Amino acid sequence: MPLQKNQIITLSIERLSGDGSGVGHWEGEAVFVPGTAPGDVIRARIVKDCKRYAFGIVESIETASPDRIPVECPVAGPCGGCSLRHLSYQAELKAKEASVADAFRRIGGLDVPIQPILPSPEVDRYRNKVQYPVGRDKNGHLCIGFYAGRSHRIVPCEDCKLQPSVLNEIGRTLCSLLEQYGIQPYDEETGKGLVRHIFLRRGTHSGQIMVCLVCTRPKLPHADEMVERLCSQFADIATILINVNREKTNVILGLENHVLYGPGYIEDTLCQVPVQLGPLSFYQVNTPGAEQLYAVAAAYASPTPEDLLLDLYCGMGTIGLSMAGRCRELIGVEIIPEAIESAKTNAARMGAAIAAKSRFFCGDAGEAASRLAAEGLAPDIIVVDPPRKGCDQATLSAIVQMSPRRLVYVSCNPATAARDAAILAESGYQVEKVQPVDMFPRTGHVEAVIQLSKGEFTLKKVRIPFSLEGVDLSKLKKGATYQEIKDYVKEQTGLNVTPLYIAQVKQKCGIIERECYNKPKSENSKQPQCPPEKEKAIRDALKHFHMI
Ligand code: SAH
């Protein structure tokens, strides 16, 4: 008999789900109840039944888990940000480690050793970024806080324990300045009002703070007075901006920024990689936690000075750049153009030697990796750090085709990591180690780093000369691969053309940025030159593929 809405059942909580809810079973059906702890026995009220699983809320706690601790936040329940604030940190770690192990066993079907989880260096106030929605409290005063779970109702919060105290203090000060100057908060229903969010960032190592007001218009009344008041009170504020978001949308940030004070970005370091952070940069929110995560990734990758490292989903390049000093060459791929620009800037700031060996391309990981694989790129090590949905099939196939000696998978979702690891395992990669890492204490999220190595039965790789320029990543969606061009020429003219000839013609046509970068200069003069009839055939192919 299926569970009914509002039915009250007694439930023993066995484990935590990925989002931090407790999970128990009722006649074989999994029931998810937020705010519970493994070891609790509760009376739960069913709020929704989805046949094979159901959702409930706590009606009463019959036996409290010994792992429960007092909740030291007045808004923990309604706010929903800290789904595990009622659990001791030790128990939280144990539950997270178990959830990673469970994913690899149950979803991946893999029997692999799971290392003991690495705790976050900081358990409270570890975040370097906060985005407070601005609204009105029940007395009509301006307030900042967080959205209640699955809603856009603001739960006012004066001192969030996940944020550094100074960010909470700046948020409160700015909120009272806005009220003082009669500035209207944005109303989602009517679309009226000016200020939507207060977005703050703090460089953990530099201490520099960015203040960004997300507004519906670029013009903020009394901006100069507010800038002055904020800067005189908070010496670490390095920049103040307005981000304009005019749309009726749940997306917090718009694309337009106006600098009111300072350079428009803050500086920090991550694993000694210098970074510049503006409002739109993706940056790990727990800096010491990320440094620990990347240290594991580097240990698992263990690059040598001979190695070519491919960093897929590289964001602003920090993982790859943190290892660049130890490898021959680094290639990063990322879909967000601004992140790629940041990666290039970060590499340049690391000095000429690192900049010269690092290249970053904007594109979809699957498309870029397929193209790189088709062109014969043979990275020794690949690092992937995909979003929660994991890697797509194209990316996984290309990885297998490129056949790196070692693959390091950095994951923010053990379920998709386990799924992808199983696919790679079927293709000859052995899952060597899985290291759970906690970067988000008090929440259900857990990261993991997975080390995969080539199985013994696969052939030893032969390094072939390879020109990235030929890959033409800037035209990922439009360009054809060397193989496609070669096949087309053969089909149309019966001529055989080599990748070298294609590269030479592409270069003449201005669609290759510079000389083949991984060949010694002296070799270039000895290269055979493409004969005129083949050049014409290749040009026709490039036209056919809309590349010129
Ligand atoms: N490695 C980086 C970023 C990891 S987050 C770091 O540690 O900072 C995942 C990244 O994947 C984001 O930067 C996101 O923009 C990027 N991304 C998402 N989908 C992608 C895709 N299809 N192809 C390439 N990059 C993608």
Residues whose N, C-alpha, C, O or C-beta is under 5 A from the ligand:
A	BS01	SAH	F282 Q284 Y313 C314 G315 M316 I319 V333 E334 I335 I336 G363 D364 A365 D385 P386 P387
